[in-house]
């Protein structure tokens, strides 16, 4: 913990998507580390929201803005003069991307163009991490994990737009930041499915489980046989922070990195639902009820050997612990606990 926290203490950090689920957790980590954080995002995407529950607006400079608005984004970044930038803002839901493909591409592709252009015009930035997804790869439904050199070709508008975000980042890196005139390093991180306290989004398995459990209803699982690289939200955030730090200290480490669980923790949606029922108790159960809908991948795993070798990183939590931590957070939330205290306790325990 001390190495990361020491590095970020006093650092000026610019974060897009800070009002979302992952963005709120990352904001809180940076605040605990003593960073000077500027967030740029739309209003929280859910009500309730983790951003509001943690009172983050009072702890950082929070800017309401759209990454599609280049002029506003650039103005705010130049005002903040950050040293490190994390780009998390996105339209992140696969099923929603079928309903709003234009908005998805505008946000996920042009949003990436705009953040990179803003960085190009802001010389203070020394390290940039673009957060994409495990779904950027051409999914062949094979049994082994995808590596960073596999073909990028996401199927649905969300996945494909994130593939495009990767290509945009690579183009900007080659076109504008590879001639040695700018002291800037760039990486992309391709994360698996995340779970954790404070996620209130629709069409995600754990939030759906919590909503059903609180209503004392059966959990509806629409595809219990799909395999995903589920991990606790703190796992990828730890790697994003590590990548941004290590590439600034050693530019040769900049690149593309998968971040996901080990093979033993790549489980089906039905197994996730089983774990949730185990830790929630109260005789909650789930039902297999396919409700139709557009194409989604059935089998997806990541090979994270590169991140492990480069950074000496490995996942700290197994999937059962990740579900237990999520259930603990949700039950504390339902009991009216101090959720900032609960969140800080999980962060500090993880980073130790």
Buried (B, 14 or more C-beta within 10 A) or exposed (E): BEEBBEBBEEBBBBBBBBBBBBBBBBBBBBBBBEBBBBBBBBEBBBEEBBBBBBEBBEBBBBBEBBBBBBEBBBBBBBEBBBBBBBBBBBBBBBBBBBEBBEBBBBBBBBBBBBBBBBBBEBEBBBBBBBBBBBBBBEBEEEEEBBBBEBEBEBBBBBBBBBBBBBEBBBEBBEEBBEEEEBEBBBBBBBBBBBBBBBBBBEEBBBBBBBBBBBEEEEBBBBBBEBBBBBBBBBBBBBBBBBBBBBBBEEBEBBBBBBBBBBBEBBBBBBBBBBBBBEBBEEEBEBEEEEEEEEEBBEBBBBBBEBBBEBBEBEBBBBBBBBBBBBBBBBBBBEEEEEBBEBBBBBBEEBBE
